[in-house]
Amino acid sequence: MEYMILLYSDESGTPDFEPGSPEFEAMMGEWMAYNQTLVDAGQYVGGASLAPTQTATLLSKNVDGTEDITDGPYAESKEQLGGYYIVSVETLDEAIDLARKIPMPVGRFEIRPIAFRPDMG
């Protein structure tokens, strides 16, 4: 079974390390090690880190057939969607265990079964 693990956190609390700095490399090392454990276990299907919410664009389709395009974050909330993983495991408990090991010290993880993907056959 495949699950999507959505990673939510408060962007204002995210360290702003300069790429290439020792702090950035240490942080990325933790993430790369975690990713490799998923790959080695055959559990990694996909995933990505998202750019900050201020880079977002919202397309709204209206009942009258018109559309609106708005720049910037859509939701005013403390937590933002920062990235996701798609993992292949046998049970929800296994997916929860993988979410526990994500190297994000503070945040929330929404774990949902994948119902359908076009490439799933």
Helices and strands as residue ranges (DSSP letters): E 2-9, G 11-13, H 22-40, E 44-49, G 53-55, E 57-61, E 67-71, E 80-88, H 92-100, E 108-113, G 118-120
